[in-house]
Amino acid sequence: TGNLDTKTSYEAMELFQRLNDQGSTIGFVTHENDIALFSKRTVVLKDGHIISDKEVTNRLNAKEELAKIVVED
């Protein structure tokens, strides 16, 4: 999502969340902390090793966040 605008990024996160809620495991890599907040779990790697593995307690709902975006025509 690094090269995508916010709306498109959130649309992708909404799709991932929907698939995940239907039972699919989705893994994605990001350097963007705001995008990581859409996940249920965050695993941080450094030099090929896991340095943290935490549940996201306040997971953002992409569909709700997408509805907040005002698109200018």
N, C-alpha and C positions, 0 to 999 in steps of 0.2 A: 504493500500500500504506500510505500515511500514516494512513489512517483504519481500517485493518484490524488485528486482533490478530495476534500473531506467527505462530500456526499457520496462519491463513488467508493471510498474506503469503507464508509458505514454500510453501504449496500452490500459489499463483500462480507463484512462482519455479520450482517443480518442473515445472509445465506448460510454462512458457517454455523451460526447459532441455531438456525432452523434445522440443518442437517444433524447437528450434535443433539438437539432435543429429540430427534427421531431415532437416535441410537448410534449414529456414526461417530467414530473418533476422528477429530480434526486436529492436525498438528500444523502450526504455522510459526514462522520465524519472523521476528520484528525487532527493530531497534527503537520503536516508538512506544513509550510507556502508556500513552493514551489508548493506543490500539490494543495493547496487552490487557487492558482493563475489561475487554469484551470476552476474555477467556474465563474458564472455570479454575484453571490452574496455570501457574507460571513457573517454568523451569529455567534457571539462569545458568548458562555455561560460560566457562572461561578456560582457555587453553585446552579445550576438549574434555573438561571435567565439570560435573555438576557442582555448582557452589551454593545453590539454593533451589528448593522445590516446595512451593507454597500454594495453598488453595487461595483463590481470589474470593475474599469474603463479601465484597460489594461489587459484584459483577455488573457491568453496564449492560442494559438491554439495547441492542443496536436498533431495533425497530422504533423504540421510544426516542432514542437519540436522533435518529434519522428524521422523525416527525418534527423535531425542534429546529431543523435547518431551514432557513429561509433562502429560497433560490431566487436570485434576481434574473429576470429575463433581459 
